[in-house]
Amino acid sequence: MLYNDSVWFDNKLWLSSDYEFKTVTGDKVEPAMFGEQRLPFSGHMDARDGLLVIASLHQVYAFDGKQWQCLVSPYE
């Protein structure tokens, strides 16, 4: 799989592609999770000033290490 971006945030390596959002822990590449919930995000991402932001064509989400927040969505 080719990834659009990889960033180090919240003591994890995060990977994003046009179709997936994953984390790397040790030697495991797994779907990005928040608690027991799989995160359905994809696109491009960056981490700055204590925030991880991931943006697709239609949505933008930010994570501060504790909570996910929707910043842009045509569905809400």
N, C-alpha and C positions, 0 to 999 in steps of 0.2 A: 504494500500500500504506500502510495506517495502522500505525504502530509503537506499541507499548506504552511503550517507554522508549528513550532515547538517552543514552549516557554517553561521556565522554572518558576513555580509559584506555590506557596504554602507547603514547602518541602516535598513537592512532587514535580515530575516532568509531565506536562500536559501536551497532547498532540491533537491537532485539528486538521480535518480534510474537508472536501466538499460533501462528504457523506457520513463522517464519523467524528466522534469526540472521545478521546481515550486518555488514560493516565498510565505512567510507567512507574512501577514499584519493584525495586530489585530487578529481577529478570523477567517480570510479568508485564505484558501489555494488556490492559483491561478496559472495558467501557468506563467512561467517567460516571461516577456515582455521587449522589448526595444523600447520605444515609442509606436507605434501602432502594432509593429511586434512581433508575438509570436516567442520565441527562440526555435528552434528545437533540442536542445542539450539533451544529456543523458550521463550517465556514472558515473565517480568518480570526485570529486572536492576537492579543498583546497583553502584557502585564506591566503596569506602571503605578507608582504611588500607592501601593497596597491594594490594587484592584486587578483582577483578571477579567478581561472583556472578550467576548466571542460574538462575532457578527456574521449572520447569513444574509441572503438577499432580502429577507423580510423581517428579521428580528435581531435585536441586540440585547445581550444579557451581561450583567456584571456580577462578580463574586468577590467579596471582601475577606474570604477565609471562613466566614460563618454563615452568611446568607446569600442566596442568589436573588437578584433583582432584575426584572424586565425593564429595559430602558426604552425600547422601541418595538412595537408589534402592531400590525394592521388588524390583528384578530381580537384585540381587546377594546 
